[in-house]
Amino acid sequence: MGSSYQNMTAHYNAYFIANERIKEISLTIEEGYDWNYNKILPIFAQFDTTDSKNLEAQLEDCIEKASIAIQRHPGSRWEDDSYVLVGKARHFGSEFADAIETFKYVNKHSENDDTRHEALVELVKAFVEFDEINNAIAVSDYLKKEDLSNKNLRNLYLNRAYMFQKRNDLDQLVQNLVQADKYMSNGEERARIDFIIGQVYQSLGFESEAYNYYARCLRNGPPYELAFYAKLNMAQVTQLAESNDRKKIKKYFKKLLRDPKNIEYNDKIYYEYAGFELKQGNLDQAIVLFKRSIQKSLNNPRQKGYSYLKLGQIYFDSLKNYKLAQNYYDSTVNTMPKDEDGFEKIEQRQKILTDFIIQVTTIHKNDSLIQLSSLSEDSLRSIAMQIINEQNILAKAKEKKEKKKAAQATRNSFNQNTADLITTSTSPGATWYFYNSSAISSGRSSFLKQWGNRRLEDNWRRSNKSGGEIIAGQVPENEKSAEGDESSEEDNVENQVNEMIAAVPKTEEEIKKLLSEIEVALYKLGRIYSFQLEEKQNAANTFEQQIERFINSEYKPEILYQLFLIEKGLGNIGKSDLWANQLKEEFPDSLYAKLVDNPNYREESQAATAQLKKAYQKAYRLYSHKQYAKSNTVLDSALNIFPENDFSDNLALLNVINTGELDGVYKYQFELNNFLKTYPESDVIAYAQTLVKASEDYQINLFNSASAKFIKFFTQKHFMVVAYKNDPELSQKVPVDVEAYIKEKNFNFQTGNIILNENFALVLVNDFPGKGTASKFLEMFDSDLSLADKYKGERFYTFVITEDNFDIFYQTKDLTAYLNFYDKNYP
């Protein structure tokens, strides 16, 4: 008796209320979801953490009621079912980890197989939402071997379908939906599933099957919106064998448009009607219908965006009218919601077209301005007036058309409001306007929209409330306005004329600037045609125009190479060879000339560069250890294998520096000057020039260095010194590098940073007990930390020095003198 009481009380009190809450929450999510019928509908209405937060109160109430059934009626047959409800509430609350643990708990502890299966079916869905697809597959595979109830089978197949939909596996998606459909009762839910099956079959190309499932959707009593889209999609997949069939489809679309219940769907109907005409090859008619779809799309930016996109695609792909295509892609990007699939690609094409229009506009505008530069100012003024007058005529015609369109829209709105006022009533027999509060509210909104917030008084329509009398000597407002407008318009035209004349170039420098802009624009336009629009012939024509007009263009080597490739790709071998020969004759040492004979030159050059960099690193390490002859051997070997490479100059310069250490200053200066002649465009040419200057300064300072007398007493304490260019940026970084090295090696040395003179700054490391210890540390420091490698193009001097000699060195500021002393006394 107690058990029966517990079961009955748990079921019809707490559990029942919790279950009703779950149904309400599910319904709220479904009704609040924006179903996009242009894509395959999701199996379940999607929700996110924002939706979950909005439902927080309902979810907490559901969990509280389910918990009552668990806590107050322990051991009842509804205890496990209540846990399932808690798991569902956690799921809707986006607490997927908690939901998963709850469903696992039910599976582990429940003795009722049906409830356990229900928990596992919900676990599949929770795993999918939590992006643990492998776990979802494992659970669903286990359940397929179990003996499930029809309800659990239906939900399992739906959840499996949802899993495959997330993975974009349409084959498995439709197979599982078809299985789920067998266990569903007729009604709205089954109608939606049948519609989704139809969508999947349509996307897979099985139009006959799609038609059958759309028909099944209609037989299951779908809501009006779903029924509308089912009928619309049926028209898309109808098999057309004869022209009569096509006429039937057109009549069907027109019938849908005439139905007053479809007013809010007119944009979609026109869109599908246009798509039908497009399939039949009726491009002009399709364009007209897509434009009507845009006109009818007032509160549906996504649908409006689709129509703009279709027009953009037609003008881009079929008509090659890139100017109009750019306009429609602009409208698409500004209208379509950013969450639309493929939006990034749409935006990318819009940017390409915008760039295209910029280049075309630059070329045409600059060419026109250059042509006008030869005319007199009177002629320019006459032409400018003619252009502006034509523009004003077009602008006024457009304004008149827009006003007429707006007036028609206002009349339509007024007629619709009037119809609402006549037909709307709040009680039986109450048809008069002032008996209807909603009609009054609608009328007030319409009045405010048209007239604004006006006081109840005589002549309320007039901006001047005087009753229309004109005081003697007073100019009527409308005449004042006309005079003012006329004067203002004349001034505006004059300003426009002056602006146009000012834009015309008057000097050779101004013309050169415009030509330079045309040169760049033609180059960019050719690349857009070739690489982004795949218009190879237009690319060739543009590139030819560029090199004909600008024979000394800096882009010429690349353009000749592109023409060689384009003509070769088009099968014009003769023209391709002509461009290749011209390239090799005019620019024999360019990368592009080498690519003509060896298409793999770039890849081979990169591989060679990698080898040269390895050789350079090895040679530089030897140089750092003063093994100059060995360093040169490595460099010579590498340069013999790869004499012509973008990185060869780096090795050649290091070779010169080694030579200076081995053969003296005069050979060093000779080789440096040879380097400058051999590699005039090298990236390290500026550094080589500083070495030349430093070598010359060295010769000048030799005499001065004799004045610094350093002491040959090496048993006293030593410092290690790093001398580098006195530069604020280096002064921030080099001391930090030295200190970091000392900490890394766990040495207990102190460092300091001081300015020697305007040319050099110093990092001091102290102190060492004698010459041997200091020299060993210096050798290790130079081996481990190559500052010259880290700071390319900068020169660093590292040496050790006694306390006494550092005092002399700091007073004389003569780095060259001490380095000479150091080279002679510290082997």
C-alpha positions in Angstrom: 0.0 0.0 0.0 2.9 2.4 0.9 4.7 1.6 -2.4 1.5 2.3 -4.4 1.1 5.6 -2.5 4.7 6.6 -3.2 4.4 5.7 -6.9 1.1 7.6 -7.3 2.2 10.7 -5.4 5.6 10.9 -7.1 4.0 10.4 -10.5 1.1 12.8 -10.4 2.7 15.5 -8.3 6.4 16.4 -8.6 7.3 14.2 -11.7 4.2 15.3 -13.6 5.0 19.0 -13.1 8.7 18.5 -13.9 7.8 16.7 -17.1 5.4 19.5 -18.1 8.2 22.0 -17.5 10.5 20.1 -19.9 7.8 20.1 -22.5 7.3 23.8 -22.1 11.0 24.5 -22.3 11.3 22.3 -25.5 8.4 24.1 -27.0 9.8 27.6 -26.1 13.1 26.7 -27.8 11.4 25.4 -30.9 9.1 28.5 -31.2 12.0 30.9 -30.6 14.3 29.3 -33.1 14.7 31.0 -36.5 14.1 28.1 -38.9 16.0 28.8 -42.1 14.2 26.9 -44.8 16.8 27.7 -47.4 19.1 25.2 -45.8 18.5 21.6 -44.5 16.7 22.1 -41.2 18.4 20.9 -38.0 16.8 17.8 -36.5 16.4 19.7 -33.2 15.9 23.4 -32.7 19.3 24.8 -31.8 20.0 26.7 -28.6 23.0 28.4 -26.9 24.1 29.6 -23.5 22.1 32.8 -24.0 18.9 30.8 -24.5 19.8 28.6 -21.5 20.2 31.7 -19.3 16.8 33.1 -20.4 15.2 29.7 -19.4 17.1 29.6 -16.1 14.0 30.0 -13.9 12.0 27.3 -15.7 14.9 24.9 -15.7 15.5 25.5 -11.9 11.8 24.9 -11.3 12.0 21.7 -13.3 15.0 20.4 -11.4 13.4 21.4 -8.1 10.2 19.4 -8.9 12.1 16.4 -10.1 14.3 16.5 -7.0 11.1 16.4 -4.8 10.1 13.2 -6.6 13.5 11.8 -5.9 14.0 12.9 -2.3 10.5 12.6 -0.8 9.5 9.4 -2.6 12.7 7.3 -2.6 12.3 3.9 -4.1 9.3 4.8 -6.2 9.2 3.7 -9.8 9.4 7.3 -10.9 12.7 8.0 -9.2 14.8 7.0 -12.2 12.5 8.9 -14.6 12.9 12.0 -12.4 16.7 11.7 -12.8 16.2 11.5 -16.5 14.3 14.8 -16.3 17.1 16.4 -14.3 19.5 15.3 -17.0 17.3 16.8 -19.7 17.1 20.1 -17.8 20.9 20.1 -17.4 21.1 19.5 -21.2 18.8 22.5 -22.0 20.8 24.6 -19.5 24.0 23.9 -21.6 25.5 22.0 -18.6 26.4 19.1 -20.8 29.0 17.6 -18.5 26.5 17.4 -15.7 23.8 16.1 -18.0 26.2 13.3 -19.1 27.0 12.3 -15.5 23.3 12.2 -14.7 22.4 9.9 -17.6 25.3 7.7 -16.8 24.1 7.5 -13.2 20.6 6.3 -14.4 22.2 3.7 -16.6 24.3 2.4 -13.8 21.7 2.3 -11.0 18.3 1.9 -12.7 16.7 -1.6 -12.6 14.2 -0.6 -15.3 15.6 -1.4 -18.7 13.2 1.1 -20.5 14.3 4.0 -18.3 18.0 3.0 -18.6 17.6 2.9 -22.4 16.0 6.3 -22.4 18.9 7.7 -20.4 21.4 6.2 -22.8 19.5 7.6 -25.8 19.6 11.1 -24.2 23.3 10.4 -23.5 24.0 10.1 -27.2 22.5 13.5 -27.8 24.4 15.0 -24.9 27.7 13.6 -26.2 27.0 15.1 -29.6 26.3 18.6 -28.1 29.5 18.2 -26.0 31.4 17.4 -29.2 32.4 13.9 -28.0 31.3 12.2 -31.2 33.3 9.0 -30.6 31.6 8.5 -27.3 28.2 9.2 -28.9 29.0 6.5 -31.6 30.0 4.0 -28.9 26.8 4.4 -26.9 24.5 4.3 -30.1 26.3 1.2 -31.3 25.6 -0.5 -27.9 21.9 0.6 -28.0 21.4 -0.9 -31.5 22.1 -4.3 -29.9 19.5 -3.8 -27.1 15.8 -4.5 -27.2 14.4 -1.0 -27.2 10.8 0.3 -27.0 9.4 2.0 -30.1 9.7 5.4 -28.3 13.4 4.8 -27.5 14.0 3.5 -31.0 12.5 6.6 -32.5 14.6 8.9 -30.3 17.7 6.9 -30.9 17.4 7.1 -34.7 16.7 10.9 -34.4 19.8 11.4 -32.2 21.9 9.3 -34.5 20.6 11.4 -37.4 21.5 14.6 -35.4 25.0 13.2 -34.9 25.5 12.5 -38.6 24.1 15.9 -39.4 26.7 17.5 -37.2 29.3 15.5 -39.2 27.7 16.6 -42.5 27.2 12.9 -43.5 24.0 13.2 -45.5 23.8 9.5 -46.4 23.8 8.4 -42.8 21.6 11.3 -41.8 18.8 10.4 -44.2 19.1 6.6 -43.5 18.6 7.2 -39.7 15.7 9.7 -40.3 13.9 7.2 -42.5 14.2 4.6 -39.7 13.0 7.2 -37.1 10.0 8.0 -39.4 8.7 4.5 -39.1 8.2 4.9 -35.3 6.6 8.3 -35.4 2.9 9.2 -35.1 1.3 11.5 -37.6 1.5 15.1 -36.6 3.7 18.2 -36.8 6.9 16.6 -35.6 6.6 13.8 -38.2 5.8 16.5 -40.9 9.0 18.3 -40.0 11.1 15.1 -40.2 9.5 14.2 -43.5 10.4 17.7 -44.8 14.0 17.3 -43.7 14.2 13.9 -45.4 12.9 15.6 -48.6 15.5 18.3 -48.3 18.3 15.8 -47.9 17.1 13.7 -50.9 16.9 16.9 -52.9 20.4 17.9 -52.0 21.6 14.4 -53.0 19.9 14.6 -56.3 17.1 12.1 -55.7 14.3 14.4 -56.7 11.6 11.8 -57.0 12.2 10.6 -53.4 12.3 14.2 -52.3 8.9 14.9 -53.9 7.4 11.9 -52.1 8.6 13.0 -48.7 7.4 16.6 -49.3 4.0 15.1 -50.1 4.1 13.0 -46.9 5.0 16.2 -45.0 1.8 17.8 -46.3 -0.3 14.8 -45.3 0.8 15.1 -41.7 -0.8 18.4 -41.0 2.2 20.7 -40.9 2.0 24.3 -39.6 1.3 26.8 -42.4 4.9 28.0 -42.9 6.2 24.4 -43.1 3.4 23.5 -45.6 4.3 26.5 -47.7 7.9 25.6 -48.0 7.0 21.9 -48.7 4.8 23.0 -51.6 7.5 25.4 -52.8 10.1 22.7 -52.8 7.8 20.2 -54.5 7.8 22.7 -57.4 11.6 22.6 -57.5 11.8 18.8 -57.8 8.9 18.3 -60.1 10.1 16.3 -63.2 9.6 18.4 -66.3 9.2 16.4 -69.5 7.3 18.8 -71.7 6.7 22.5 -72.1 3.2 22.1 -70.7 4.9 21.0 -67.4 6.9 24.2 -67.3 3.7 26.2 -67.9 2.1 24.4 -65.0 5.0 25.3 -62.7 4.8 28.9 -63.7 1.0 28.9 -63.1 1.7 27.4 -59.7 4.1 30.1 -58.7 1.7 32.8 -59.9 -1.1 31.1 -57.9 1.1 31.2 -54.8 1.7 34.9 -55.3 -2.0 35.6 -55.6 -2.8 33.9 -52.4 -3.2 36.7 -49.7 -2.0 34.3 -47.0 1.4 34.2 -48.8 2.1 38.0 -48.7 4.8 37.6 -46.1 6.4 34.9 -48.2 6.3 36.7 -51.6 10.1 37.3 -51.4 10.7 33.6 -51.1 8.2 32.7 -53.9 9.8 35.2 -56.3 13.2 33.8 -55.3 12.2 30.2 -56.2 10.4 31.4 -59.3 13.6 33.1 -60.4 15.6 29.9 -59.7 13.2 27.9 -61.8 13.6 30.4 -64.7 17.4 30.3 -64.2 17.3 26.5 -64.6 15.4 26.8 -67.8 18.1 29.2 -69.2 15.8 32.3 -69.0 18.5 34.6 -67.6 16.7 37.9 -68.3 13.5 36.7 -66.7 15.4 35.3 -63.7 17.1 38.7 -63.1 13.7 40.4 -63.1 12.3 37.9 -60.6 15.3 38.1 -58.3 14.9 41.9 -58.2 11.2 41.5 -57.4 12.2 39.2 -54.5 14.4 42.0 -53.2 11.6 44.5 -53.4 9.2 42.2 -51.6 11.7 41.3 -48.9 11.0 43.8 -46.1 11.6 42.0 -42.8 13.8 39.0 -44.0 17.4 40.2 -44.4 18.6 36.6 -44.9 16.2 36.0 -47.9 17.1 39.4 -49.3 20.8 38.6 -49.0 20.2 35.3 -51.0 18.5 37.3 -53.8 21.3 39.9 -53.9 23.8 37.0 -54.0 22.1 35.2 -56.9 22.2 38.5 -58.9 25.8 39.0 -58.0 26.6 35.4 -59.2 24.7 35.9 -62.5 26.6 39.1 -63.3 29.9 37.6 -62.2 29.7 34.1 -63.6 27.4 34.4 -66.6 27.4 38.0 -67.8 31.0 38.9 -66.7 29.7 42.4 -65.8 32.0 42.9 -62.8 30.8 46.4 -62.0 27.2 45.3 -61.4 28.4 42.1 -59.8 30.4 44.2 -57.3 27.3 46.3 -56.5 25.2 43.2 -55.8 28.0 41.6 -53.7 28.2 44.8 -51.7 24.5 44.6 -51.0 24.8 40.9 -50.1 27.6 41.6 -47.5 25.6 44.5 -46.0 22.3 42.6 -45.9 23.0 39.0 -45.2 23.5 37.9 -41.5 27.1 37.2 -40.8 26.4 33.7 -39.5 25.4 32.4 -42.9 27.4 29.5 -44.2 30.0 30.6 -46.7 29.8 34.2 -45.7 33.6 34.6 -45.6 33.9 33.4 -49.2 31.1 35.9 -50.3 33.0 38.7 -48.5 36.2 37.6 -50.1 34.7 37.9 -53.6 33.2 41.2 -52.7 36.6 42.5 -51.7 38.1 41.2 -55.0 35.5 42.9 -57.0 35.9 46.1 -55.0 39.6 46.1 -55.8 38.8 45.4 -59.4 36.5 48.4 -59.7 39.1 50.6 -57.9 41.7 49.7 -60.6 39.4 50.2 -63.5 38.1 53.5 -62.1 41.7 54.7 -61.6 42.7 53.9 -65.2 39.6 55.5 -66.8 39.6 58.6 -64.5 43.3 59.3 -64.9 43.3 58.8 -68.6 40.3 61.2 -68.9 42.1 63.8 -66.8 45.3 63.6 -68.8 43.3 64.0 -72.1 41.5 67.1 -70.6 44.9 68.6 -69.6 45.4 69.8 -73.2 42.2 71.8 -73.4 41.7 75.5 -72.5 39.9 76.5 -69.3 36.9 77.7 -71.3 36.6 74.3 -73.0 37.0 72.5 -69.6 34.3 74.7 -68.1 31.9 73.9 -70.9 32.6 70.2 -70.7 32.2 70.2 -66.9 28.9 72.1 -67.1 27.6 69.6 -69.6 28.6 66.6 -67.4 27.0 68.1 -64.3 23.8 69.0 -66.0 23.4 65.5 -67.3 24.1 64.1 -63.8 21.5 66.5 -62.3 18.9 65.4 -64.8 19.5 61.8 -64.0 19.5 62.5 -60.2 16.2 64.4 -60.4 14.6 61.6 -62.5 15.8 59.1 -59.9 14.4 61.3 -57.0 11.1 61.6 -58.8 10.9 57.8 -59.3 11.7 57.2 -55.6 9.1 59.7 -54.4 6.5 58.0 -56.6 7.5 54.6 -55.3 7.4 55.9 -51.7 3.9 57.4 -52.3 2.7 54.1 -53.7 4.0 52.3 -50.6 2.2 54.8 -48.4 -1.0 54.3 -50.3 -0.6 50.5 -50.0 0.0 50.8 -46.3 -3.0 53.1 -45.9 -5.2 50.7 -47.8 -4.0 47.8 -45.7 -4.7 49.8 -42.5 -8.1 50.7 -43.7 -8.9 47.1 -44.5 -7.7 46.1 -41.0 -9.9 48.8 -39.5 -13.0 47.6 -41.3 -12.5 43.9 -40.8 -11.0 43.8 -37.3 -13.3 43.6 -34.3 -12.9 42.9 -30.7 -16.4 41.5 -30.0 -19.2 40.0 -32.1 -20.9 42.7 -34.2 -18.4 45.4 -33.2 -17.2 46.6 -36.6 -17.0 50.4 -36.1 -13.5 51.8 -35.9 -13.8 53.5 -32.5 -15.0 50.2 -30.9 -11.7 48.6 -31.8 -8.8 49.5 -29.5 -6.2 47.7 -31.7 -7.5 49.5 -34.8 -7.3 52.9 -33.0 -3.7 52.1 -32.0 -2.9 51.0 -35.6 -4.5 54.2 -37.0 -2.5 56.4 -34.5 0.8 54.7 -35.6 -0.1 55.3 -39.2 -1.0 59.0 -38.6 2.3 59.6 -36.7 4.3 57.9 -39.4 2.8 60.1 -42.1 2.2 63.5 -40.3 4.3 63.4 -37.1 3.0 64.4 -33.7 0.7 67.4 -34.5 -1.5 69.3 -32.1 -5.3 69.3 -32.6 -5.9 72.7 -34.1 -7.2 74.5 -37.2 -5.1 74.1 -40.4 -3.1 71.3 -38.7 -1.9 70.1 -42.1 -0.2 73.5 -42.8 3.3 74.3 -41.6 2.0 78.0 -41.3 -1.1 78.0 -39.1 -2.3 81.5 -40.1 -5.1 80.2 -42.2 -3.5 80.9 -45.5 -3.6 84.8 -45.4 -0.7 86.6 -46.8 0.4 89.8 -45.1 1.1 92.8 -47.3 4.7 93.0 -48.3 5.4 89.5 -47.1 6.9 87.0 -49.6 5.1 83.6 -49.5 7.1 80.9 -48.0 7.0 78.7 -51.1 8.3 81.5 -53.2 11.1 82.2 -50.8 12.1 78.5 -50.8 12.1 78.4 -54.6 14.3 81.5 -54.8 16.6 80.1 -52.2 16.8 76.7 -53.8 17.6 78.2 -57.2 20.4 80.3 -55.8 21.8 77.5 -53.8 21.6 75.2 -56.8 23.6 77.6 -59.0 26.3 77.9 -56.3 26.4 74.2 -56.0 26.9 73.7 -59.8 29.6 76.4 -59.8 31.4 74.6 -56.9 31.2 71.3 -58.8 32.6 72.8 -62.0 35.5 74.3 -60.0 36.2 71.0 -58.4 36.3 69.2 -61.7 38.6 71.8 -63.3 40.9 71.6 -60.2 41.3 67.9 -60.7 42.7 68.3 -64.2 46.6 68.2 -64.2 48.4 71.4 -65.2 52.1 70.4 -64.8 54.3 67.6 -66.0 54.7 66.4 -62.5 51.0 66.1 -62.0 50.6 64.2 -65.3 53.5 61.9 -64.2 51.8 61.2 -60.9 48.6 60.2 -62.8 50.5 58.0 -65.2 52.3 56.3 -62.3 48.9 55.5 -60.8 47.7 54.0 -64.1 50.9 51.9 -64.3 50.2 50.4 -60.9 46.5 50.0 -61.6 47.1 48.1 -64.9 49.5 45.8 -63.1 47.1 45.1 -60.3 44.2 44.7 -62.8 46.1 42.1 -64.8 46.8 40.1 -61.6 43.2 40.3 -60.6 42.1 39.0 -64.0 44.7 36.2 -64.0 44.7 34.9 -60.4 41.3 35.9 -58.9 38.8 36.1 -61.7 40.5 33.4 -63.9 40.0 35.6 -67.0 43.3 34.7 -68.7 42.6 36.5 -72.0 41.6 39.7 -70.3 44.7 39.3 -68.1 46.9 39.0 -71.2 45.3 42.0 -72.9 45.8 44.1 -69.7 49.4 43.1 -69.3 50.2 43.8 -72.9 48.6 47.3 -72.6 50.8 47.9 -69.5 54.1 47.1 -71.1 53.2 49.0 -74.3 52.4 52.1 -72.3 55.2 51.8 -69.7 58.2 50.3 -71.5 60.5 50.8 -68.5 58.1 49.6 -65.8 59.5 48.0 -62.7 56.9 45.3 -63.1 58.0 44.4 -66.7 60.0 41.2 -65.9 57.1 39.7 -63.9 54.6 40.8 -66.6 56.6 39.2 -69.4 56.8 36.0 -67.4 53.0 36.1 -66.7 52.4 36.6 -70.5 54.7 33.7 -71.2 52.6 31.5 -68.8 49.2 32.8 -69.9 49.8 32.3 -73.7 51.3 28.9 -73.0 48.2 27.9 -71.0 45.9 29.2 -73.8 47.8 27.1 -76.3 49.5 30.0 -78.1 53.0 28.5 -78.1 54.3 31.0 -80.7 53.3 34.0 -78.7 54.5 32.3 -75.5 58.0 31.8 -77.0 58.1 35.5 -78.1 57.4 36.7 -74.5 60.0 34.2 -73.1 62.7 35.4 -75.5 62.0 39.1 -74.8 62.3 38.3 -71.1 65.6 36.5 -71.4 67.0 39.2 -73.6 66.0 42.2 -71.5 66.3 40.7 -68.0 68.7 37.7 -68.3 69.7 37.7 -64.6 66.1 38.0 -63.2 64.4 35.2 -61.3 61.7 35.2 -64.0 64.1 34.5 -66.8 65.6 31.6 -64.9 62.1 30.2 -64.3 61.4 30.1 -68.0 64.2 27.6 -68.6 63.8 25.9 -65.3 60.3 25.9 -63.8 61.7 24.4 -60.6 64.3 27.1 -60.2 62.5 28.7 -57.3 62.2 25.5 -55.3 65.8 24.5 -56.2 67.0 28.0 -55.2 65.2 27.7 -51.8 66.9 24.3 -51.2 70.3 25.8 -52.1 69.7 28.7 -49.8 69.0 26.3 -46.9 72.3 24.5 -47.7 74.2 27.8 -47.9 72.7 29.0 -44.5 74.0 25.8 -42.9 77.4 26.4 -44.4 77.3 30.0 -43.2 76.5 29.1 -39.6 79.4 26.6 -39.6 81.8 29.1 -41.1 80.7 31.8 -38.7 81.4 29.6 -35.7 84.9 29.0 -37.0 85.3 32.7 -37.5 84.2 33.4 -33.9 86.8 31.0 -32.7 89.4 32.9 -34.8 89.9 29.9 -37.2 89.8 32.1 -40.2 91.4 29.7 -42.7 89.1 26.9 -41.8 86.1 29.2 -42.1 87.2 30.3 -45.6 87.6 26.6 -46.7 83.9 26.0 -45.7 82.8 29.2 -47.5 84.8 28.5 -50.7 83.4 24.9 -50.9 79.8 26.1 -50.6 80.2 29.0 -53.1 81.7 26.6 -55.6 78.6 24.4 -55.4 76.1 27.3 -55.4 77.8 30.3 -57.0 74.5 32.0 -58.0 72.0 32.2 -55.2 70.2 34.9 -53.2 72.2 34.0 -50.1 75.6 33.8 -51.8 76.5 37.4 -51.0 76.3 36.7 -47.3 79.0 34.0 -47.6 81.1 36.1 -49.9 81.1 39.0 -47.4 82.2 36.7 -44.5 84.9 35.4 -46.8 86.2 38.9 -47.2 86.2 39.5 -43.4 88.2 36.3 -43.0 90.6 37.5 -45.6 91.1 40.7 -43.7 92.1 38.7 -40.6 94.5 36.5 -42.5 96.1 38.9 -45.1 96.0 42.3 -43.5 94.2 45.5 -44.0 95.2 46.3 -47.5 94.0 43.0 -49.0 90.9 43.4 -46.8 90.1 46.8 -48.4 90.7 45.5 -51.9 88.3 42.6 -51.4 85.7 44.8 -49.8 85.6 47.1 -52.8 85.4 44.0 -55.1 82.4 42.9 -53.1 80.7 46.2 -53.6 81.1 45.9 -57.4 80.1 42.2 -57.6 76.9 42.5 -55.4 75.6 46.0 -56.0 72.0 45.0 -55.0 72.9 42.8 -52.1 70.9 43.1 -48.8 74.1 43.4 -46.9 75.6 46.1 -49.2 75.0 48.8 -46.5 76.9 46.8 -43.9 79.8 46.3 -46.4 80.0 50.0 -46.9 80.3 50.6 -43.2 83.1 48.1 -43.1 84.9 50.0 -45.9 84.5 53.3 -43.9 85.7 51.6 -40.7 88.8 50.2 -42.5 89.6 53.7 -43.8 89.1 55.2 -40.4 91.4 52.5 -38.9 94.2 53.6 -41.1 93.7 57.2 -40.1 93.6 56.3 -36.4 96.7 54.2 -36.4 98.9 57.2 -35.6 96.6 58.3 -32.8 96.5 54.9 -31.3 100.2 55.2 -30.5 99.4 57.8 -27.8 97.5 55.2 -25.7 100.1 53.3 -23.6 98.6 50.1 -22.0 100.4 48.2 -19.2 101.6 44.6 -19.7 100.8 43.5 -16.1 98.3 40.6 -16.5 98.3 39.0 -13.0 95.8 41.5 -11.6 92.0 41.3 -11.8 90.3 41.3 -15.3 87.0 42.4 -16.8 85.3 40.9 -19.8 83.9 43.6 -22.1 81.3 43.6 -24.9 81.6 46.7 -27.0 78.7 47.6 -29.4 77.2 50.5 -31.3 75.8 53.2 -29.0 72.2 52.7 -29.9 69.1 53.1 -27.6 67.5 49.9 -28.9 70.7 47.8 -28.6 71.3 49.3 -25.1 68.0 47.9 -24.0 68.7 44.4 -25.4 72.4 43.5 -25.3 73.0 43.9 -21.5 69.9 41.7 -21.0 71.3 39.0 -23.3 74.6 39.0 -21.5 73.0 38.8 -18.0 70.6 36.0 -19.2 73.6 34.0 -20.4 75.4 34.4 -17.0 72.3 33.3 -15.1 71.7 30.4 -17.5 75.3 29.1 -16.8 74.9 29.8 -13.0 78.0 32.0 -12.8 78.2 34.4 -9.9 79.3 37.4 -12.0 78.1 41.0 -11.9 77.3 43.0 -15.1 77.1 46.7 -15.8 76.3 48.8 -18.8 78.2 52.1 -19.5 78.6 54.6 -22.4 82.1 54.8 -23.8 81.6 57.6 -26.3 79.1 58.7 -28.9 80.0 55.6 -31.0 80.2 52.8 -28.5 78.5 51.4 -25.4 80.0 48.7 -23.1 78.8 45.8 -21.1 81.2 44.8 -18.3 81.4 41.5 -16.6 83.5 41.4 -13.4 85.6 40.2 -12.0 88.1 37.4 -12.9 91.2 36.6 -10.8 93.6 36.7 -13.8 94.3 36.5 -17.5 93.7 32.7 -17.9 90.4 32.6 -16.2 89.1 35.7 -18.1 90.3 34.4 -21.5 88.6 30.9 -21.0 85.3 32.6 -20.1 85.6 34.8 -23.1 86.2 31.8 -25.4 83.2 30.0 -24.0 81.0 33.2 -24.2 81.9 33.8 -27.9 81.2 30.1 -28.7 77.8 30.0 -26.9 76.3 33.4 -27.5 76.7 34.9 -31.0 75.4 38.4 -30.7 76.3 39.2 -34.4 74.1 36.3 -35.5 71.2 37.6 -33.4 71.6 41.2 -34.5 72.3 41.0 -38.2 74.4 43.9 -39.6 75.7 45.0 -36.2 79.4 44.8 -35.2 80.4 43.5 -31.7 83.9 43.5 -30.1 84.5 41.2 -27.1 87.7 41.2 -25.2 89.2 41.0 -21.6 91.1 43.8 -19.9 92.9 44.4 -16.6 91.7 47.0 -14.1 94.6 49.4 -14.8 94.2 49.1 -18.5 90.5 49.7 -18.3 91.1 53.0 -16.5 93.5 54.0 -19.4 91.0 52.7 -22.0 88.1 54.6 -20.4 90.1 57.9 -20.3 91.4 57.7 -23.9 88.1 56.3 -25.3 90.3 54.6 -27.9 88.8 51.2 -28.7 91.1 50.7 -31.8 94.2 51.2 -29.7 93.2 48.7 -27.1 92.2 46.1 -29.7 95.6 46.3 -31.2 97.2 45.8 -27.8 94.8 43.0 -27.1 95.6 41.1 -30.3 99.3 41.2 -29.5 99.1 40.2 -25.9 96.1 37.8 -25.6 96.6 34.8 -28.0 
